[in-house]
Amino acid sequence: MRYSHFRSRQVRGMIFRAYKAKFADTAANAVSVAVIVLAVVFGALYLHGKTVGLAKIELKDVSAMRIPYDSVLLLRELAGAYGVDGSELLAVFCADNAFLPIRMAEHGAEELEGRYLQNYAALIGRYGKEKLEPYAGIFGTLTAEMQYFPVRDPNRGYMYGDSFGTVRMKGEDYGIDIIDRENIPGRLEVVNIAGGTVESSGFDKNDGYYVNITSSLGTVYYYSHLEPLDESLVAGRHIRAGETLGKMGRSGRAESASGYPVRLHLEIKIETDLAKDGLLINPYIFLRLAEDRIYITEQY
């Protein structure tokens, strides 16, 4: 009887363990399925978010282009090594980072290669080649046009930083100031960055002596606080890249305001399908490229 009872308990135990194992397997399978489903759902949502990300990028971030300079140089080298279009690669990088609304750390070569070159076709497919074209066009136009750094001084007796969007007396400043280190009006020569046509020139009470030049591709380059301005810069005149525009000064509002240094103020407005009336672009990264003669073959 006791043996029979023991056997009965043993059988019940075996049955219980069998059901328990089956339940565990079922639960594990259910968890696995749930994990897979969640991964697919969240993965799809992630990819969907990335796919429509271009539409959500704000023009103010496109204008600011807070791109780490070393990353630009590395991407340029990688584009050459992989035989892809450099401007398109920069557009992919910026799109993938929402045009870097917050300044980010430099990327290493291996990180950039792994993320952007080894997965290049997939990223192009994700964001859409046609949708990337206006962004790539900005890089392509400016790197092709900017044949000269705007200050002619082999000793680099000037300084500048990424001051785009800085709040000043008249509001946000959508250009960059290049400052004379010695603060002497008329010391440093200002030259034309890209060939084009003089649209207007003269004196403005705030910006002093200025010249507005439109390139053959429609990009507008605005130079101000010159002292003096070359008198030959009349509206309608064609001007080559590298021609003298005048000297760096502090004409205009700066003359009567203490603390304003001798400087050149530069603004760049580019034609693009992204904005009806053109888009003011942060000159900083392109000035760095021009200063280091990255895309330039001509000499002063």
C-alpha positions in Angstrom: 0.0 0.0 0.0 2.8 2.3 1.0 4.7 1.3 -2.2 1.6 1.8 -4.3 1.1 5.2 -2.6 4.7 6.0 -3.3 4.4 5.0 -6.9 1.3 7.0 -7.2 3.0 10.0 -5.8 6.0 9.4 -8.1 3.8 9.2 -11.1 2.0 12.3 -10.1 5.3 14.0 -9.5 6.5 12.9 -13.0 3.3 14.2 -14.5 3.6 17.5 -12.6 7.3 17.9 -13.7 6.4 17.1 -17.2 3.6 19.7 -17.2 5.9 22.2 -15.5 8.6 21.7 -18.1 6.1 21.9 -20.9 4.7 25.1 -19.3 8.2 26.5 -18.9 9.0 25.7 -22.5 5.7 27.3 -23.6 6.4 30.3 -21.4 9.9 30.6 -22.7 8.6 30.3 -26.3 6.0 32.9 -25.5 8.6 35.2 -24.1 10.8 34.6 -27.1 7.9 35.3 -29.5 7.0 38.4 -27.5 10.6 39.6 -27.6 10.8 39.0 -31.4 7.5 40.8 -31.9 8.6 43.8 -29.8 11.9 43.9 -31.6 10.2 43.9 -34.9 7.6 46.5 -33.8 10.2 48.8 -32.2 12.6 48.2 -35.1 10.0 49.1 -37.6 9.1 52.2 -35.6 12.8 53.2 -35.3 13.3 52.7 -39.1 10.1 54.6 -39.8 11.3 57.4 -37.6 14.6 57.5 -39.4 12.9 57.3 -42.7 10.7 60.3 -42.1 13.5 62.0 -40.2 14.4 64.3 -43.1 11.0 65.8 -43.1 11.3 66.6 -39.4 14.7 68.3 -39.7 14.4 72.0 -39.0 15.9 74.6 -41.4 17.6 76.4 -38.5 19.6 73.3 -37.9 20.4 72.9 -41.6 21.5 76.6 -41.6 23.7 76.1 -38.5 25.5 73.0 -39.8 27.3 72.3 -36.6 29.5 69.6 -38.1 32.7 68.6 -36.4 35.5 69.7 -38.8 37.6 66.6 -38.3 34.6 64.5 -39.1 34.2 66.4 -42.4 37.8 65.7 -43.3 37.5 62.0 -42.4 34.3 61.6 -44.4 36.0 63.3 -47.4 38.9 60.8 -47.2 36.5 57.8 -46.8 34.4 59.0 -49.8 37.5 58.9 -52.0 38.5 55.5 -50.7 35.0 54.0 -51.3 34.3 55.9 -54.5 31.2 57.6 -53.3 30.1 61.2 -53.8 31.6 63.3 -51.0 28.7 65.8 -50.9 26.1 63.0 -50.8 28.0 61.3 -48.0 28.1 64.5 -45.9 24.3 64.8 -46.5 23.8 61.3 -45.3 25.9 62.0 -42.2 24.0 65.2 -41.4 20.6 63.6 -42.1 21.5 60.7 -39.8 22.4 63.1 -37.0 19.4 65.5 -37.6 21.9 68.1 -38.8 23.6 68.1 -35.4 21.3 70.5 -33.5 23.6 70.1 -30.5 27.4 70.2 -31.1 28.6 66.6 -30.9 32.0 65.0 -30.3 34.3 64.1 -33.1 33.9 60.7 -34.7 36.7 58.3 -35.2 37.6 56.9 -38.6 36.5 53.4 -37.7 33.2 54.6 -36.4 32.5 56.6 -39.5 33.5 53.9 -41.8 31.5 51.2 -40.0 28.4 53.4 -39.7 28.3 55.3 -43.0 30.4 53.5 -45.6 29.9 49.9 -44.9 26.1 50.6 -44.7 26.1 53.3 -47.3 23.5 51.7 -49.7 21.2 50.9 -46.8 21.4 54.5 -45.6 20.7 55.9 -49.0 17.7 53.7 -49.3 16.5 54.7 -45.8 16.6 58.4 -46.4 16.0 58.4 -50.2 18.4 59.6 -52.8 16.1 62.3 -54.2 15.3 63.6 -50.7 19.0 63.9 -49.9 19.8 65.9 -53.1 19.0 69.4 -51.8 21.3 68.8 -48.8 24.1 67.4 -50.9 23.6 70.3 -53.3 24.5 72.8 -50.5 27.8 71.0 -49.8 28.5 70.5 -53.5 27.8 74.1 -54.5 29.8 75.8 -51.7 32.8 73.5 -51.9 33.0 74.1 -55.6 32.5 77.8 -55.5 34.6 78.9 -52.5 37.9 79.2 -54.3 39.5 81.7 -51.8 39.5 82.4 -48.1 38.1 85.9 -47.8 41.2 87.4 -46.0 44.5 87.4 -47.8 47.2 86.9 -45.2 49.7 84.0 -45.3 50.5 84.7 -41.7 46.9 84.3 -40.6 46.9 87.4 -38.6 43.2 87.0 -38.0 40.9 84.9 -35.9 37.3 83.6 -36.1 35.1 81.0 -34.6 31.6 79.4 -35.1 29.6 82.5 -34.1 26.6 81.8 -36.4 23.4 82.6 -34.6 25.0 84.7 -31.9 22.6 87.2 -30.3 23.9 90.7 -30.9 22.5 94.3 -30.6 20.2 93.9 -33.5 19.2 90.3 -32.8 20.6 87.0 -34.0 23.6 87.2 -36.3 23.5 84.8 -39.2 27.0 85.3 -40.4 30.6 85.1 -39.1 33.1 87.8 -38.0 36.7 87.4 -39.0 38.7 89.6 -36.7 42.1 91.3 -37.2 44.4 90.2 -34.4 46.2 93.6 -34.4 42.9 95.6 -34.6 44.3 98.0 -37.2 41.8 99.3 -39.8 42.9 98.9 -43.4 45.7 96.4 -42.5 44.2 93.1 -43.9 43.1 92.7 -47.5 39.6 91.2 -48.2 39.2 89.2 -51.4 36.2 87.7 -53.2 35.5 84.1 -52.3 33.7 83.1 -55.5 33.4 84.5 -59.0 30.1 86.3 -59.7 28.3 89.6 -60.3 28.2 92.6 -58.0 24.5 93.1 -57.0 25.0 96.1 -54.8 27.6 98.0 -52.9 27.9 101.2 -50.8 27.5 102.3 -47.2 25.0 101.2 -44.7 24.7 102.9 -41.3 24.9 99.5 -39.5 27.1 97.5 -41.7 29.4 100.2 -43.0 31.0 99.7 -46.4 29.6 96.6 -47.9 29.4 94.6 -51.2 26.8 92.0 -52.2 28.0 89.5 -54.8 25.9 86.7 -56.5 27.7 83.7 -57.9 26.9 82.1 -61.2 25.0 79.4 -59.2 23.0 82.0 -57.4 24.8 82.0 -54.0 24.9 85.4 -52.4 28.1 86.5 -50.5 27.7 89.5 -48.4 30.9 91.3 -47.0 30.6 94.3 -44.7 32.6 96.6 -42.4 35.1 97.2 -45.1 37.4 100.2 -44.8 37.8 101.3 -47.5 35.7 99.6 -50.2 37.1 99.2 -53.7 35.4 101.9 -55.7 35.2 99.8 -58.9 32.7 97.5 -57.3 29.6 98.9 -59.0 26.4 97.0 -59.5 26.5 94.8 -62.6 30.2 94.3 -62.7 31.5 90.8 -63.1 34.2 89.9 -60.5 36.5 87.0 -60.4 37.3 84.8 -57.4 40.4 86.2 -55.6 39.9 89.9 -56.6 40.3 92.5 -53.9 37.1 93.9 -52.4 38.8 96.3 -50.0 40.4 96.3 -46.6 39.1 95.0 -43.2 37.8 97.8 -41.0 35.1 98.8 -38.5 33.0 101.1 -40.6 29.3 101.5 -39.8 27.7 101.0 -36.4 31.0 99.8 -35.0 32.7 103.2 -35.4 30.6 104.7 -32.7 30.4 101.7 -30.4 33.2 101.0 -28.1 34.7 97.5 -28.0 34.0 96.5 -31.6 37.2 95.2 -33.2 38.4 95.6 -36.8 36.7 92.8 -38.6 35.1 91.4 -41.8 31.5 90.3 -41.4 30.5 87.5 -43.9 27.1 86.1 -44.7 26.3 83.4 -47.2 22.8 82.8 -48.6 22.3 79.8 -51.0 19.6 78.9 -53.4 18.0 75.6 -52.5 14.7 73.8 -52.9 14.5 73.6 -49.1 13.6 77.3 -48.8 11.6 79.6 -51.1 13.8 82.7 -50.7 17.1 80.9 -50.2 18.8 79.8 -47.0 21.4 81.6 -44.8 24.2 79.1 -44.3 26.8 79.0 -41.5 30.0 79.9 -43.3 32.3 78.3 -40.6 32.9 74.8 -41.9 33.3 76.1 -45.5 35.8 78.8 -44.3 37.8 76.1 -42.6 37.9 74.1 -45.8 38.9 77.1 -47.8 41.5 78.2 -45.3 43.1 74.8 -45.4 42.7 74.7 -49.2 41.0 71.3 -49.0 39.0 71.7 -52.2 41.1 74.4 -53.8 43.8 74.1 -56.5 44.3 77.7 -57.3 46.9 79.8 -55.5 46.7 83.5 -54.5 
